[in-house]
Amino acid sequence: MILADLLVTDVREAATLARGAVPRTGAAMRELSLVHDAAIAVAAGRVAWVGPARQAHRQVRLRSAGRRVSAEDGVVVPGFTDAHTHALFAGDRAFELPFKLAGMSYAEIARRGGGLYATVRATRAASDTTLLRETGARLRRMAASGSTAIEVKSGYALDVPGELRLLRLIPRLAREIGVPLVPTYLGAHAVPEEYRGRPDAYLDRMIGHALPAVAREGLARFCDVFCEPGFFTVRQSERLLRSALALGLGVKVHADEFVLSGGARLAARLGAVSADHLLRASADDRHRLAAAGVTAVLLPLTAFAASPRRRSPGREMVDAGVPVALGTDCSPNTWVESMPLVLAHAVHGGRMTPAEALTAATVNSAHAVGLAGRGRLLPGAPADFLVFPLGSADELGYRFDATPSAIYRQGIRVSLS
């Protein structure tokens, strides 16, 4: 008999994702390990039992102070892991939207004071208090949409002291909002204006000063790089990432978003944890990623908002056997906070099935940010799960307006406000 602190009953359908290897690929991405008319028991903040409700009385006994709650005929899924965000910044770039709608290029917008460097200027000028307040509000809204773990990149300071300052704020944000945040060092988001025309000098600065400090203080789990023309070449990206690997950091690549840059091929060659964006990746790139076991982190709302002539290549990646994960890409350029909305766009735009999208947003996304054991409802896993007032788990990809009616983190129901 299992002693539990919490028993959730009246679950129409539980998508446990309990069976199979991690990460999921191919047909395995469609296997949700569904339990119908289910109940879920929690003990000490972890899942203790999941099964048919009719068996709960034989398998589970509540402790004296334990609670029984109803999911009210809702659907239960693991909490989402948002595998790619730039959520740590100050200000906004709403003023750019008319320029974008008029067809202005990124360079033209930058000449009018916009673009990434506008956010760099605002973030550098912002106090810690401002950054914590603005970023914390974003992260709380993301958590209220069902994200129970979030990757957060630096990258809007583009100097050594500033990037280290941003990374040091992430643990404070995690404590304030109560959600695990995975820090990624993205000093190579762009070449800062003061190093214009001297990208290798900036690269030397990152390798000689920033990366050793990041590794020494344990400020980030991963190092990322924007491998695109006008940002960092394949040669420069490889030099930075090999330096990060030598210091014990995992590596990621912003790859092939605007052009076929060679970033996906680099990620495969280095055995990167993930290659992200991949709007221009080729069939050969997909096969290389699959062979190397590199996860493709896709950002379907960025394709919709920032590259409207391209759709997220979800169907192609799954069919090629690449493990696929999802993220919001929350940033001033693509301000998205809702993972349920990402799932819907992965289905309607990326042509993934609803089951594939749910897998990509849970167990595969957790794998993509190094959070082994998350994204599944099986005994011993963190009891982070969501209740949706839907008819089935497939409706998460079908509907654009799905909103959780209840969120549990470590078995404790949290406020949605």
NUVO-943506 format. One line per 5 residues: number of its first residue (from 1); their letters; for each residue z, y, x of C-alpha. Coordinates in pm, 1 decimal. Example, Ala and Ser with C-alpha at 12.3 -4.5 7.8 and 13.67 -1.06 7.14 Angstrom:
% residues 2
1) as) 780.0,-450.0,1230.0 | 714.0,-106.0,1367.0;
% end
This chain:
% residues 417
1) milad) 0.0,0.0,0.0 | -101.4,342.4,136.5 | 156.4,620.9,108.8 | -17.4,949.2,27.0 | 74.5,1315.3,-2.2;
6) llvtd) -218.9,1389.6,-232.7 | -434.4,1187.7,-469.9 | -750.6,1350.5,-605.9 | -873.6,1176.6,-920.3 | -1149.8,1229.1,-1177.6;
11) vreaa) -1418.0,1247.9,-908.3 | -1757.0,1190.8,-1068.8 | -1915.8,1114.6,-732.7 | -1790.4,1125.1,-373.7 | -2047.2,1153.9,-94.5;
16) tlarg) -1843.9,997.2,185.1 | -2112.9,956.6,456.6 | -1874.0,691.4,584.0 | -2122.6,432.9,706.2 | -2365.9,452.6,996.5;
21) avprt) -2402.2,589.2,1345.5 | -2352.2,953.2,1437.4 | -2571.5,1153.7,1436.9 | -2787.3,1022.7,1154.7 | -3163.3,999.1,1202.1;
26) gaamr) -3461.2,897.7,990.2 | -3384.5,695.3,677.2 | -3012.5,693.0,764.0 | -3001.4,1064.0,678.7 | -3054.6,968.8,314.1;
31) elslv) -2757.1,728.5,301.9 | -2461.3,919.8,160.4 | -2232.8,618.5,100.3 | -2166.6,733.8,-254.6 | -1862.3,624.2,-451.0;
36) hdaai) -1884.8,684.2,-825.4 | -1579.2,743.8,-1046.9 | -1381.5,785.5,-727.2 | -1038.5,886.5,-604.9 | -938.6,1026.5,-265.3;
41) avaag) -597.3,989.6,-103.1 | -470.2,1219.1,172.5 | -177.7,1169.6,409.5 | -65.1,1406.9,686.4 | -376.9,1618.5,652.9;
46) rvawv) -620.4,1329.1,690.9 | -814.6,1109.3,457.1 | -611.2,795.6,392.0 | -828.6,616.7,135.9 | -1147.1,666.8,-66.2;
51) gparq) -1257.1,425.9,-334.5 | -1314.9,357.7,-701.6 | -1048.7,520.1,-917.3 | -977.3,190.2,-1091.9 | -846.2,53.1,-761.5;
56) ahrqv) -626.5,349.6,-672.4 | -314.5,216.6,-844.6 | -336.2,-102.8,-635.2 | -415.4,74.7,-306.1 | -223.7,404.6,-311.6;
61) rlrsa) 129.8,516.0,-389.3 | 227.4,882.3,-384.6 | 529.3,987.9,-183.3 | 817.0,1133.3,-380.2 | 690.8,1488.4,-322.8;
66) grrvs) 324.3,1390.3,-346.5 | 78.7,1545.4,-591.2 | -194.6,1409.7,-814.0 | -473.4,1656.6,-892.2 | -794.0,1631.6,-1093.7;
71) aedgv) -1141.5,1710.3,-961.9 | -1232.9,1765.8,-1328.4 | -1535.3,1536.4,-1314.6 | -1673.5,1722.4,-1013.7 | -1864.8,1605.2,-708.2;
76) vvpgf) -1676.9,1580.4,-377.1 | -1850.9,1621.3,-39.9 | -1721.2,1670.5,314.4 | -1669.9,2029.8,421.8 | -1972.2,2192.5,579.1;
81) tdaht) -2002.8,2263.9,948.8 | -2212.4,2573.1,1016.6 | -2381.5,2476.6,1343.0 | -2533.5,2810.5,1446.2 | -2402.5,3164.1,1388.5;
86) halfa) -2401.1,3503.5,1557.1 | -2120.3,3617.2,1329.5 | -1926.2,3817.0,1592.7 | -2068.6,4169.0,1587.6 | -2005.7,4522.6,1464.1;
91) gdraf) -2207.5,4726.5,1216.2 | -2524.5,4623.0,1038.3 | -2899.6,4680.3,1054.0 | -2982.3,4734.9,688.2 | -3179.5,5046.7,787.3;
96) elpfk) -3440.4,4819.4,949.2 | -3544.1,4651.3,625.5 | -3800.3,4914.6,515.2 | -3957.0,4895.2,862.5 | -3984.6,4517.3,837.8;
101) lagms) -4132.7,4536.1,490.2 | -4390.1,4783.6,620.5 | -4496.7,4527.1,879.1 | -4357.0,4697.7,1187.2 | -4320.6,4481.1,1495.6;
106) yaeia) -3988.3,4412.7,1663.9 | -4088.5,4652.1,1945.3 | -4168.2,4929.8,1697.7 | -3835.9,4881.1,1521.0 | -3655.7,4889.7,1856.4;
111) rrggg) -3826.6,5221.0,1939.3 | -3680.1,5358.5,1615.3 | -3330.5,5260.5,1728.0 | -3313.6,4915.2,1570.9 | -3327.8,4558.0,1690.6;
116) lyatv) -3078.7,4354.6,1886.7 | -2992.8,4645.1,2116.4 | -2870.3,4849.6,1821.2 | -2614.0,4578.1,1753.0 | -2526.6,4562.5,2122.8;
121) ratra) -2451.8,4935.0,2122.8 | -2239.5,4907.6,1807.1 | -2050.1,4602.3,1932.6 | -1979.5,4751.2,2274.3 | -1841.8,5064.9,2109.4;
126) asdtt) -1625.6,4879.5,1855.1 | -1256.3,4822.6,1915.5 | -1101.1,4477.6,1904.1 | -941.6,4577.2,1573.4 | -1279.9,4664.8,1423.8;
131) llret) -1444.0,4346.7,1549.0 | -1160.8,4131.5,1417.6 | -1165.6,4304.0,1078.3 | -1543.1,4294.9,1024.9 | -1600.0,3948.0,1167.0;
136) garlr) -1292.4,3807.9,996.6 | -1420.5,3927.7,658.2 | -1754.7,3754.4,720.2 | -1591.3,3431.2,828.9 | -1359.4,3428.4,526.6;
141) rmaas) -1659.5,3458.7,296.2 | -1831.6,3177.0,484.8 | -1519.9,2963.1,444.7 | -1507.5,3044.4,72.1 | -1862.4,2905.0,43.2;
146) gstai) -1749.0,2573.4,188.1 | -1774.8,2603.9,566.9 | -1474.2,2422.0,711.3 | -1589.5,2455.2,1074.1 | -1813.6,2725.4,1221.6;
151) evksg) -1989.7,2771.6,1553.8 | -1965.8,3133.6,1676.7 | -2173.5,3272.6,1961.9 | -2111.3,3571.7,2180.3 | -2421.2,3766.7,2277.5;
156) yaldv) -2389.1,4121.9,2147.6 | -2226.1,4273.5,2455.1 | -2466.9,4159.5,2730.4 | -2233.6,4244.6,3015.7 | -1969.2,4029.4,3178.4;
161) pgelr) -1653.0,4210.9,3058.9 | -1792.6,4255.0,2708.7 | -1903.8,3895.0,2664.7 | -1566.8,3769.2,2786.7 | -1395.3,4006.5,2543.9;
166) llrli) -1595.1,3862.8,2254.2 | -1515.0,3504.1,2351.0 | -1144.8,3584.6,2379.3 | -1147.1,3714.2,2021.3 | -1271.6,3385.3,1876.0;
171) prlar) -940.7,3191.5,1900.2 | -766.3,3486.1,1731.1 | -1019.4,3476.6,1449.1 | -974.6,3100.4,1411.1 | -598.5,3142.1,1373.2;
176) eigvp) -640.0,3423.8,1120.8 | -882.9,3245.3,888.4 | -752.7,2890.4,937.4 | -1090.4,2733.3,1015.7 | -1194.1,2569.6,1346.0;
181) lvpty) -1436.9,2796.1,1533.1 | -1651.7,2655.5,1813.0 | -1722.8,2923.3,2076.9 | -2060.8,2939.0,2249.9 | -2140.6,3170.4,2541.1;
186) lgaha) -2472.1,3349.2,2477.9 | -2479.5,3611.3,2747.7 | -2847.6,3518.8,2777.1 | -2924.3,3650.1,2429.2 | -3150.5,3915.0,2586.7;
191) vpeey) -3183.2,4114.9,2906.6 | -2958.9,4421.8,2866.8 | -3119.3,4764.0,2876.6 | -2954.1,4850.0,3206.9 | -3124.9,4545.2,3363.6;
196) rgrpd) -3464.4,4611.8,3207.8 | -3734.8,4473.4,3436.1 | -3472.7,4285.0,3641.4 | -3395.7,3968.2,3442.9 | -3322.3,3762.2,3753.4;
201) ayldr) -3060.7,4013.2,3867.4 | -2891.1,3978.4,3528.1 | -2919.0,3600.6,3556.9 | -2745.5,3619.3,3896.4 | -2467.4,3817.9,3734.4;
206) migha) -2417.0,3560.7,3459.6 | -2422.6,3265.9,3699.5 | -2205.1,3425.7,3964.2 | -1945.3,3595.0,3745.6 | -1960.0,3517.8,3374.4;
211) lpava) -2002.0,3140.2,3370.8 | -1721.3,3071.2,3622.7 | -1483.1,3287.0,3417.2 | -1589.6,3117.2,3092.7 | -1528.6,2774.1,3244.1;
216) regla) -1206.6,2867.5,3420.6 | -1047.5,3013.5,3106.1 | -1195.7,2755.9,2868.7 | -1351.9,3033.1,2662.7 | -1654.9,2840.7,2536.8;
221) rfcdv) -1760.2,2484.7,2469.4 | -2131.5,2554.5,2514.2 | -2373.4,2782.1,2694.8 | -2684.1,2891.0,2505.0 | -2999.1,3079.4,2610.6;
226) fcepg) -3283.0,3253.3,2425.9 | -3581.6,3081.0,2584.1 | -3874.0,3292.0,2463.2 | -4128.5,3527.4,2624.1 | -3970.8,3869.5,2660.0;
231) fftvr) -3626.0,3713.9,2680.9 | -3581.2,3431.0,2933.5 | -3847.3,3205.8,3078.2 | -3816.6,2827.7,3100.4 | -3744.9,2859.7,3473.2;
236) qserl) -3470.9,3118.0,3418.1 | -3324.5,2925.8,3124.1 | -3311.4,2603.3,3322.7 | -3136.7,2773.5,3614.0 | -2868.3,2913.5,3383.7;
241) lrsal) -2816.8,2590.1,3190.5 | -2796.1,2373.9,3501.8 | -2527.3,2609.6,3632.3 | -2340.3,2570.8,3302.3 | -2369.3,2192.6,3316.0;
246) alglg) -2229.6,2192.9,3669.7 | -1921.7,2375.9,3535.6 | -1868.9,2122.2,3258.0 | -2012.2,2319.3,2966.1 | -2244.1,2167.5,2708.8;
251) vkvha) -2580.7,2336.4,2672.1 | -2796.1,2456.1,2383.0 | -3134.9,2627.4,2368.5 | -3280.9,2886.5,2131.9 | -3622.7,2723.5,2143.2;
256) defvl) -3975.0,2785.6,2018.6 | -3884.9,3031.8,1745.0 | -4168.9,3281.2,1789.8 | -4410.7,3095.2,2015.0 | -4442.0,2753.5,2174.9;
261) sggar) -4222.4,2858.2,2466.1 | -4132.0,2524.8,2625.1 | -3771.6,2555.6,2510.4 | -3766.2,2227.9,2317.8 | -3914.3,2043.9,2613.1;
266) laarl) -3646.6,2198.8,2836.5 | -3373.1,2090.1,2595.1 | -3505.8,1733.8,2602.1 | -3531.7,1730.9,2979.5 | -3172.6,1850.3,3023.0;
271) gavsa) -3032.2,1631.9,2744.9 | -2903.0,1941.8,2566.4 | -2666.3,1898.7,2275.6 | -2910.4,2087.5,2055.8 | -3232.2,2283.9,2039.5;
276) dhllr) -3222.1,2552.2,1770.6 | -3484.6,2727.9,1551.7 | -3793.6,2524.5,1658.2 | -4035.4,2694.5,1417.6 | -4321.6,2653.4,1666.5;
281) asadd) -4224.9,2318.1,1817.7 | -4511.9,2069.7,1847.2 | -4534.9,1703.2,1749.2 | -4494.6,1614.7,2116.3 | -4179.6,1827.0,2132.1;
286) rhrla) -4038.5,1644.4,1831.5 | -4095.1,1307.5,1994.3 | -3931.7,1428.4,2316.1 | -3626.4,1555.8,2126.1 | -3597.2,1225.8,1940.4;
291) aagvt) -3623.9,1022.3,2260.1 | -3360.1,1236.2,2431.1 | -3123.8,1233.4,2131.7 | -3120.1,1614.3,2112.5 | -3016.4,1748.5,1772.9;
296) avllp) -3250.0,1998.7,1608.0 | -3038.9,2274.4,1455.2 | -3259.9,2426.7,1186.9 | -3205.5,2765.7,1025.1 | -3420.6,2767.7,712.5;
301) ltafa) -3308.9,3107.0,585.4 | -3407.0,3270.4,912.7 | -3754.3,3128.9,865.5 | -3754.6,3267.0,510.9 | -3625.4,3614.4,599.3;
306) asprr) -3747.6,3682.0,953.7 | -4057.3,3460.2,990.9 | -4195.9,3437.3,635.9 | -4523.0,3281.0,746.3 | -4340.5,2981.8,892.7;
311) rspgr) -4123.1,2728.1,715.3 | -3836.5,2538.4,869.4 | -3972.8,2205.1,1004.2 | -3710.7,1983.9,843.8 | -3949.1,1721.9,707.0;
316) emvda) -4133.7,1691.2,1036.7 | -3813.8,1658.7,1239.0 | -3663.6,1390.8,1015.2 | -3988.9,1192.2,1008.2 | -4006.8,1206.6,1389.2;
321) gvpva) -3658.2,1056.2,1418.5 | -3488.8,1374.0,1542.2 | -3127.1,1420.5,1428.8 | -3125.8,1736.8,1217.7 | -2836.7,1978.7,1163.6;
326) lgtdc) -2822.1,2304.5,970.7 | -2676.6,2650.6,1023.6 | -2677.4,2989.6,855.8 | -2776.4,3189.2,1167.7 | -2546.7,3457.4,1025.5;
331) spntw) -2636.9,3773.3,1219.8 | -2737.8,4135.8,1160.1 | -3100.0,4016.8,1154.2 | -3044.0,3734.3,901.1 | -2719.8,3804.3,719.0;
336) vesmp) -2646.5,3468.4,553.6 | -2295.0,3340.7,484.8 | -2350.3,3055.0,235.8 | -2412.7,2701.0,354.0 | -2497.6,2581.2,-1.5;
341) lvlah) -2780.9,2835.6,1.9 | -2893.9,2697.4,337.9 | -2906.4,2346.6,190.1 | -3124.6,2466.5,-97.1 | -3368.9,2631.7,141.9;
346) avhgg) -3373.2,2323.7,364.5 | -3488.7,2129.9,58.1 | -3725.1,2376.2,-109.7 | -3861.1,2530.8,210.7 | -3806.2,2264.8,476.7;
351) rmtpa) -3902.7,1974.6,247.5 | -3591.2,1773.8,327.7 | -3443.0,1560.2,52.0 | -3108.4,1677.3,-90.0 | -2935.4,1381.6,76.2;
356) ealta) -3092.2,1464.0,413.8 | -2984.4,1825.7,380.9 | -2626.4,1727.6,296.5 | -2615.7,1494.2,596.0 | -2755.5,1771.1,815.9;
361) atvns) -2488.7,2015.7,695.5 | -2194.1,1779.6,745.7 | -2182.9,1488.0,986.9 | -2488.3,1596.0,1190.3 | -2380.3,1960.0,1211.1;
366) ahavg) -2035.5,1853.1,1325.3 | -2198.0,1641.8,1596.0 | -2415.8,1936.5,1701.9 | -2108.2,2146.9,1784.6 | -1902.4,1872.0,1943.2;
371) lagrg) -1663.8,1809.3,1652.6 | -1662.0,1432.3,1647.2 | -1497.0,1277.1,1342.5 | -1570.6,1566.4,1107.8 | -1822.0,1572.3,825.3;
376) rllpg) -1728.2,1235.5,673.8 | -1473.3,1113.1,420.3 | -1328.2,802.4,576.6 | -974.5,701.8,674.9 | -851.3,906.8,968.3;
381) apadf) -1097.5,1192.4,927.1 | -967.3,1545.2,863.8 | -916.5,1592.4,490.4 | -1160.4,1883.9,469.1 | -1363.8,1845.4,152.6;
386) lvfpl) -1522.7,2042.2,-128.6 | -1536.0,1996.8,-505.0 | -1850.5,2117.7,-682.5 | -1886.2,2134.1,-1062.8 | -2218.4,1950.2,-1048.9;
391) gsade) -2366.4,1632.7,-1192.6 | -2447.8,1474.4,-855.7 | -2451.8,1546.8,-484.4 | -2830.9,1590.6,-503.9 | -2782.0,1907.9,-705.7;
396) lgyrf) -2659.1,2079.9,-389.8 | -3017.4,2087.4,-265.8 | -3169.6,2138.7,-608.4 | -2969.5,2447.1,-706.5 | -2960.1,2778.1,-519.8;
401) datps) -2634.2,2892.9,-681.4 | -2397.9,2603.8,-605.0 | -2043.3,2726.8,-547.9 | -1738.8,2509.0,-478.8 | -1473.5,2505.5,-748.4;
406) aiyrq) -1212.6,2385.0,-497.7 | -1185.7,2367.9,-118.6 | -938.5,2146.6,65.9 | -860.2,2195.1,432.7 | -636.9,1928.8,586.4;
411) girvs) -559.4,1817.4,233.7 | -436.3,2158.2,121.5 | -620.6,2345.9,-147.5 | -707.9,2694.7,-23.6 | -772.3,3013.1,-214.5;
416) ls) -1136.4,3098.5,-285.8 | -1068.6,3473.2,-296.9;
% end
